Amino acid sequence: MSKILTVFGATGNQGGSVVRAILNDPALSKEFKIRGITRDVSKPAAQALASKGVEVVAADMNTAEQVAPAVKDAHTVFLVTNYWETNSGNGEIAQGKAVADACKTAGVKQLIFSSLLDTKKISNGRLTHIKHFEGKAEIEEYIRQSNVPATFVLPGFFASNLFTSIRKNEDGSYGWALPANGDKAKVPLFDVNADMGNFVKAAIKNFPGTINKRIFAATDYYSPNRIISEFSEVIGKPATFNQVPADVFESFLPAPVAKELTENMMLLEDPGYYGDADLKESLDLLDEKPVTWKEFVEQNRSNHNTGACIESTQVSWGSDSHLTPPSSSYLNE
């Protein structure tokens, strides 16, 4: 009899990637029956999952009575929480704790949580506004203290968000700016749609060896200068990176998220998105090589050249580049 794998956010970027990775794996697709959790089972994305044999179940993580049935009899649970849904750390934390409690009651053997580091702690109190990191770190700590057997997969910076922040200028060149040094900042990039599921799959395949461990889901550390250089190489157009003052960067962001996203970008240089974590151990768990930045740009270049990118606030910076605030990794949860 197949084990049950419950996937929260099954129609989203991360959960959807997990579902695809399991369905496409010859061994795991037989070992596990996927229970996909979404709030609306009638939407096309949910129906598409059902057509592939996924048990699609409606549940709201804000309602404890709906969380318990979602994890009942499950061997493994994948959990992603969404801070940006309400811009409330308290709401996200409550959701995470509710699922953790339900998993403990249900006797789940492996809870895989999409986590992030405590940025206030690793920056020694310098960065205090990155709430979408802090909330996930608090949930991780709660899970650990609850003694729920768990693995923590920490997604890197979404390549899709960075891609749309590189802007085309009137002369056909491209520009990108951050409040971080072009050589010193380290951006742990990855393609969430292609590879989040592969990192989660690795956590499952290496169970129980991955219990209480962190897996850093990123292809490599890229400096901003390397990012813009490889982008230019693939696109075939000049592209430049500019470091800008934090207050200038912040001034072009919507007020409710300005401080948070500015500090999020400052994090890339000091103390680092993952602190000083080495990626090798996590990458060695994978069955397949993750998508590189150059490969991602090549696969999506037609969207960029045709202007199909997401529009965002921009301002001319210098003579030939645009300052466009890039999204945090979790704007596309």
N, C-alpha and C positions, 0 to 999 in steps of 0.2 A: 504494500500500500504506500502511495506517495506521501511524503511529508508535505506539510503546508508551509509555504513562504508567504507571509503577509507583507505587502508593499504599500506603505502610506504614500500619498501623492503619486499614484500610479500613472496619472495622465500628465504629470509635470515633467520638467527636464530631467531631474535626477531619478525620480521613480520610474519614469518611462524608459530611461536608459537601463535601469536595473531589470525591468521586465524583459526588454529585448535581449539583454545579455544572457539571461537564464533560458529563455525560449530558444535561443540560437546555440546553446551549448548541448551537444548530444547526450552527455551524461546527466547534467543537472536538470535538463528538461524532463527526464524520466524520473529523477529522484524527487523532484519537487512539483507540487501543484500550486500555482500562483493564485493568491487571493489579493486582488487589486482594490485598494481603498480610495474612494473618491466621494465628493459630496453630492455629485449629480450623475447618477448612472445612465441618464438618458442622453447626455451630450455625445456627439459623434466620436470623440476620443475614447470614451468609455465603451461605447458600442464596438469600436474597432478592436479593443482588447478582448471583449467577450467573444468576438468572432475567431480569435486565435486560441480560445480555450481557457482564457483567464476568468476566474470567478470574480466578477465585479460586484463589490459590496459598497453600499452607501454608508458613510459614517462621518460624523463631525468630531474632530479631536477636542472641541470645546465642551463636549457632552460625554461625561464618564460612562453613562449608560450605553453609549454607542461604541465607545472604545473597547470595552470588554469583549463583546462578540467578535470584533474585528481581529483580535489576537487569540481567540479561543482555539485550542488544539494546535496552534501554530508551533512548529519547531524553530523557525527563524523569522525574525521581523526586521524589515528595513524601515527606519524612521527618518523623515526629513521634516523639519518645522519651518514655518514661514514668518519671519519677523516682519517683512515688508507688507504683509496683508493688512496689518493694523498699525505698523510702526510702533508697536508696543512690545517691549521686552517681557513685561509681565504676562501678556497673553501667550507669547511663545513658550515661555518657561512653564506656564501652567499646562499647556498642551504636552510638552515633553515629559513632565512629571506624571501626568495622567497615563500616558502610554507606558512609561516605565513601571508604574504601579500595577497596571493591568498585565504586563508581561511577567512580573514577579508572581502574581496570583495565578496566572495561567501555566506557569512552569516552562516558559519559553527557554529554549536551550541557547539561543544566540540572538541578542538584540544588536543590530548594526545601526549605529546612529551617525548621521551626517553632522559632524561637529566642527568646531573652530576653537582657536586658542583664546585664552583670557588676555586680551591686549592690554588692559590696565596693568595686569601683573607683569607681563613680560617686558613692558616699557617702563617699569618702575614708577608707575603713576603718571607718566607724561602724557599718554594718550587715554583720554577718559570718556570719549564720546562714541566709540565704535560699538554701539549697543548690539548690533546683529552678530558680532563675535562674542561679546560678553554673555549674552543670553544662552548661546549654544554651549559655551564653556561651563556655565552654571548647570545646565541640563546634564552635561557629561559627568560633572562632579556628583550630581544627585544619583545618577545611574551607578556610578562606582560605589558610592556610600550605601546604596540599596542592595549591593551584592547581586545585582542582576548580571548574568554572564553576558558580556557585551564586547563588541569591537567598535572602534571609533574611526570612521573614514572621514578625513578632512579634505574637502574639495578645494582645489587651487583656484586661481583667478580665471574666470571663464574667458576663453579666447574669443567667444562671440561678442562679449561686452567690450573687450579691448579693441576688437576689429572695427566696431562701429564708432569708436571714439577717435579714430584716425580720420581726419577730414580732408576732403579734396578742396584745393584752392582754385581760384579763378584761372590761374595760368596752367592748371593741370597737374601741378605738384601736390604733395600731401604734407600735412603737418600734424604734430601731436605734442601735447604738453602735460607735464605733471609737476607737482611740488616735490620733486625728488631728483637726485643726481642720476644722470644718464648712464654712468658706469657703475656706481655703487649700489643702486637699487636692484633688488632681485625679485622678479615677478615669476611665481610658480604657475606657469600656464598649463591649461589642459582644455580639451574639447569635451564639455560636459555630456553632450548627447552621445558621443561615440565611446567615451571612456569611463564615465562614472560607474556604469554597470560592470565594466571589466574589473575595476578595483573592488567593488562589492562582491563580485563573483570570486575574486581571489580570497577575500575574507571568508567566504563560505567554503571554498575548496580546501583551505588550509586550517579549517576548524578541527580540533579545538585550539590549535597552536596560536590562533589570532585573538583569543579571548584576553581581554584587558589590554590589548595592544592598540596603538594608533597606526593607521595607514595613511600616508600623505599622497593624495591623489593629484599628481602633477607630472607632466612629461619631463620638465627640466626647469631650472632657474634661468630666466632670461633677463639681461639688463635692458633698460629702455633703448639704448643705442643699438643693441643687437636686434631687438624687436623691429625697430624702424628700418634698419639696414636690410633685414631679411624680407620685410614687407616690400621695400623698394625693389629688391632683386626680383621678386615674383611678379609684382605689378608692372615693372618696367618703367617706372616714373620716379623722379626725384622725390625724396621724402626726408623730413628733418624732425628731430626731437628737440624740444626746448624745456629746460627747467625754469619754472616760474615760482615766484614767492607764494607761500601758502595763503596769505590773505587775498592775493589777486585771484588765485584759483577758486577760493571759497566764495568770492564775490559774484561769481557767475553761476552758482548753484542755487537751486530753490532753497529758501530759508529753512524749511523743516529738516532738510537732510544735509545742509551745507557743511556744517562742522563735522558731522559723522563721515561723510564721504571724503572730505579733505584729509582728515586724520587717517582714514583707510589707505589713502595713497601715500601719505607720509610713512605709514607702517612698512611699506615696501623697502625703504632704505634703512630704517632703524626703528625697532630691532629686527625687522624681517617678518614677512607674512607667517612663516612657520618658525620664527625665531632663528635658530641656527641648525635646524633639523636637516639631516642628510636624506636624500630621496632614494638612495640605492636599495636599501632593504625593502622598501615598498615596491619599487619597480621590479625587483627580482621575483616578486610574488605573481606577476602577471603572466598569462599564457601568450599574450600578444603584445606587440609594441604599441604604445599609445601614439596618438596623432601628434606630430610635431607642429610648431607654429607655421613653418613654411608650407607644410602639407595642408594645414587649415586654410591659409590664405589662398593657396592654389585652388582648393575645392570651392571657395566662396568668392573668388575674385570677380566673377560676373556680377554678383550682387553689389559689390562695391563700385565697380566701374559704371554700372547703370544707375547709380544713385538710389539703390533700394535699401540703403542703410536706415536704421532708426534715426530720425531727426532728434537732435538735442541742442541744448543751449551752446552757442559758440560765439567767439569774439575774435577779431583779427589780432594776431600777436606778431609784431614785427612786420616785415614786408611780404612774407610768403607762407605764413602758416596760420593755423587756427588753434585756439585753445578750446578744447571740448572736454568737459569733465567726463571721464570714463565711469561706467557703472561699477559698483561693488560687485564682487563675485556672486552675491546672493540676491541681486535684483531679479534674477531669472530662476527663482527657486521652483 
